[in-house]
Amino acid sequence: MSVRPFVSFVGAGPGDPELVTLKALRRLREADVVIHDRLIPRALLAEAPAEAEIVDAGKAPGRHCVSQSQINWLLIERARRRGRVVRLKGGDPAIFGRLAEEIAAVRGAGIDFEVVPGVTAATGAAARTGISLTARGHASMLVLATGSDHKGHDVAALDWGLLARAEATLVFYMPVQALEAITTALTAMGRDERERALVVERAGTLDEQVVAGHLGDIAVRCRAAGVASPAVLLVGATLDVASVPRAVRHLTADT
């Protein structure tokens, strides 16, 4: 008896394989096919059955190993042919993960699906550095923004004036290539260059690196540290109490 086609869009978290839900683990253990992003922990992939097909659909900034249209095709073809497909995405599938495009493809093919949320990079980075993204009295708003355009090269077209004025914690995803442009835009529109800033690279993994500084110098510090994607930039008053994990302390700002 064949298994009906079904796709589970599953969040793998920011890098620590223990930061996944019980439902995510159950779906992996039931999977006939796992189509995963790059940098997914091997420990998670190992949860899939031995007979499951594992497909690496990872993309690197500026270099597409598998195009989005090919991923969409894989989801449909494997679900129809094999049954239960897990689309394993880093972080949370709904946060800058092209989830809408993949859902549209699956829905258009008449295939049932579900979304299993995961820990997004913003909350993963905040947990690693011991901060509350919405600390009372410091930030009543949290802004998640993309730092680069859809090609990953140029700074995103955002309302920089609004972001500069916002009494909020700002978290920029995919900021590395445009880090200097992001910080310059914010300070040029009036945000204080002395405001605390953090860049967390590969949050929760053995290769994690945290660079602490201020809005006016974080780009220089990250360049000196050789920060690479994936990473997030955090800016705001809530970072005043941030602690850089001792094991990954690097280029911290003077207090």
C-alpha positions in Angstrom: 0.0 0.0 0.0 1.5 3.3 -1.1 1.8 6.3 1.3 -0.1 9.3 0.3 2.0 12.3 -0.9 2.7 14.7 2.0 5.2 17.4 2.6 6.4 18.6 6.1 8.2 21.9 6.1 10.3 21.5 9.2 12.4 24.0 11.1 15.8 22.7 12.1 16.8 25.6 14.4 19.9 27.8 14.1 22.5 25.0 14.4 22.2 23.2 17.7 20.6 19.8 16.9 18.9 19.8 20.3 16.9 22.9 19.5 14.2 21.1 17.5 10.7 20.1 18.5 9.5 16.6 19.3 7.2 16.9 16.3 10.2 17.7 14.1 12.0 14.6 15.3 9.0 12.5 14.7 8.6 13.7 11.1 12.3 13.0 10.4 12.0 9.5 11.8 8.9 8.9 9.6 10.4 10.4 6.4 10.8 8.6 3.1 12.7 11.6 1.7 14.6 14.5 3.4 15.4 17.5 1.3 17.6 19.8 3.4 19.3 23.1 3.5 23.1 23.4 3.8 24.6 23.4 7.3 21.9 21.2 8.7 23.5 19.3 11.6 24.5 15.7 10.7 22.9 14.6 14.0 19.5 15.6 12.7 19.9 14.0 9.3 20.9 10.8 11.2 17.4 10.7 12.7 15.9 9.8 9.3 15.4 6.1 8.6 18.3 4.3 7.0 16.3 3.7 3.9 15.3 7.3 3.5 16.6 9.3 0.6 18.7 12.4 1.7 18.8 15.2 -0.8 21.2 18.2 -0.2 19.5 21.3 -1.7 21.7 23.7 0.1 22.4 27.2 -1.2 25.3 29.4 -0.4 25.2 33.3 -0.7 25.8 34.1 -4.4 26.1 30.5 -5.4 23.0 28.3 -6.0 23.7 24.6 -5.8 20.1 23.8 -6.6 17.8 26.5 -8.0 14.5 27.3 -6.3 12.5 25.9 -9.2 14.4 22.6 -8.9 13.7 22.4 -5.2 10.0 23.0 -5.9 10.1 20.2 -8.5 11.9 17.9 -6.1 9.2 18.4 -3.5 6.4 17.5 -5.8 8.2 14.6 -7.6 9.4 12.9 -4.5 6.1 13.3 -2.7 4.2 11.7 -5.6 6.8 8.9 -6.0 7.9 8.2 -2.4 5.2 9.6 -0.1 6.4 11.5 3.1 8.8 14.3 2.3 10.5 16.4 5.0 11.7 19.8 3.7 14.3 20.5 6.4 15.1 24.2 6.7 17.5 26.0 8.9 16.0 28.2 11.7 12.2 28.6 11.3 10.8 27.9 7.8 8.6 31.0 7.8 11.4 33.5 8.6 13.3 34.4 5.3 13.2 30.8 4.2 11.3 31.1 0.9 8.5 29.0 2.5 5.7 30.8 0.6 7.2 29.8 -2.8 7.5 26.2 -1.8 4.1 26.0 -0.3 2.6 27.5 -3.5 4.3 24.9 -5.6 3.1 22.0 -3.3 -0.4 23.4 -3.0 -0.6 24.0 -6.8 0.3 20.3 -7.3 -2.6 19.2 -5.0 -0.3 17.8 -2.3 -1.1 18.1 1.4 1.4 19.8 3.6 2.1 21.1 7.1 4.6 23.5 8.7 6.5 22.5 11.8 8.1 25.7 13.2 11.6 26.0 14.5 13.9 28.2 16.6 14.8 31.1 14.4 18.3 32.6 14.3 17.2 35.8 16.2 16.0 33.9 19.3 18.9 31.4 19.0 21.5 34.2 19.0 19.7 36.0 21.8 19.7 32.9 23.9 23.4 32.3 23.3 24.3 35.9 24.4 21.9 36.0 27.4 19.6 38.8 26.3 15.9 39.4 26.1 15.0 40.8 22.7 12.0 42.7 24.2 13.3 43.7 27.7 10.8 45.8 29.5 11.8 49.5 29.6 14.2 49.0 26.7 12.3 47.7 23.7 8.6 47.1 23.2 9.1 46.1 19.6 11.2 43.5 17.7 12.0 44.0 14.1 13.2 41.1 11.9 14.7 42.4 8.6 16.7 41.0 5.8 20.1 42.7 5.4 20.6 41.8 1.8 18.5 41.8 -1.4 17.2 38.6 -2.9 20.6 38.1 -4.7 22.5 38.4 -1.4 24.8 41.1 -2.7 23.3 44.5 -2.2 21.7 46.1 0.9 17.9 45.5 1.1 15.5 48.3 0.2 14.1 49.1 3.6 12.7 52.2 5.3 15.9 53.1 7.0 14.5 56.2 8.5 11.8 54.2 10.3 14.4 51.6 11.5 16.7 54.4 12.8 13.9 56.0 14.8 12.3 52.8 16.1 12.7 52.1 19.9 13.2 48.5 19.1 15.6 45.6 18.9 16.7 45.2 15.3 17.8 41.9 14.0 19.1 41.7 10.5 19.3 38.3 8.7 21.9 37.7 6.0 23.8 40.9 6.8 27.4 40.0 6.2 27.9 41.2 2.6 26.0 44.5 3.4 27.1 45.0 7.0 28.8 48.4 6.4 26.0 49.7 4.3 23.4 48.6 7.0 25.2 50.4 9.8 26.0 53.4 7.7 22.3 53.8 6.7 21.1 53.5 10.3 23.6 56.1 11.7 23.1 58.4 8.7 19.4 58.5 9.5 20.0 59.3 13.2 20.5 56.1 15.1 23.2 56.4 17.7 26.6 55.0 16.5 27.4 54.2 20.2 24.4 51.8 20.5 25.4 48.3 21.3 25.6 45.8 18.4 26.3 42.1 18.1 27.0 39.8 15.2 26.5 36.1 15.9 27.8 33.7 13.3 26.6 30.1 13.2 24.7 30.4 16.5 24.7 27.3 18.7 27.3 25.4 16.6 30.8 24.4 17.4 32.0 27.1 14.9 30.0 29.8 16.6 31.6 33.3 16.7 30.2 36.3 18.5 31.6 39.8 17.7 30.5 42.5 20.0 30.8 46.2 19.4 28.8 49.3 18.7 26.8 50.3 15.7 29.6 52.6 14.5 32.3 50.0 14.6 30.7 46.6 14.3 31.4 46.3 10.6 35.2 46.9 11.1 35.3 44.4 14.0 33.5 41.7 11.9 35.8 42.3 9.0 38.8 41.8 11.2 37.3 38.7 12.7 36.6 37.2 9.3 32.9 36.8 10.0 31.0 34.8 7.2 27.5 33.7 6.6 25.3 32.5 8.1 25.1 35.3 10.7 22.7 37.8 12.3 23.2 41.4 13.3 21.5 42.5 16.5 21.2 46.2 17.5 19.5 47.9 20.4 19.4 48.9 24.0 18.5 45.4 25.1 22.1 44.3 24.2 23.6 46.3 27.1 23.3 43.2 29.3 24.6 40.8 26.6 27.3 38.4 27.6 29.6 36.8 25.0 29.9 33.1 25.7 33.4 32.5 27.1 34.1 29.7 24.6 33.5 31.9 21.7 34.5 35.4 23.0 36.1 37.4 20.3 36.7 41.1 19.7 34.4 42.3 22.4 33.8 46.1 22.7 35.2 48.1 25.6 32.5 48.7 28.3 
